[in-house]
Amino acid sequence: MDRGKLGDVVVGAAGDVAGSVVDPRAGLGRLRSAVTSRGVTTLTVGALLGYLAARSVRQR
């Protein structure tokens, strides 16, 4: 992803968060439409790997 597009994504996400505070129903609708099975899988695997890494560091 090029840096120009990354800035657009960040600004768009910040706008979506602000809009969700004002109108939670619309924000939830946007979230549901943006969530894909690939994204959920990636997030789950990342959280699991982060947990395991933090656990192994803490046990030392």
C-alpha positions, 0 to 999 in steps of 0.5 A: 500500500502506498503512503498516500493511500494509507493516509486516506485510510487513516482519515477515513477510519477516523471519520467512521469512528467519529460518525459512529459516536454520533450515530451508533446504528449507522456505524454498526452498519458500516462495521458489519459491511466492512467485516470479511471472513478473511479480516476476522481470521487475520485479526484472530490469528494476530491476537493469538500470536500476540498472546502467545508471544507476550506469555512466553516473554512473561514466563522468562 
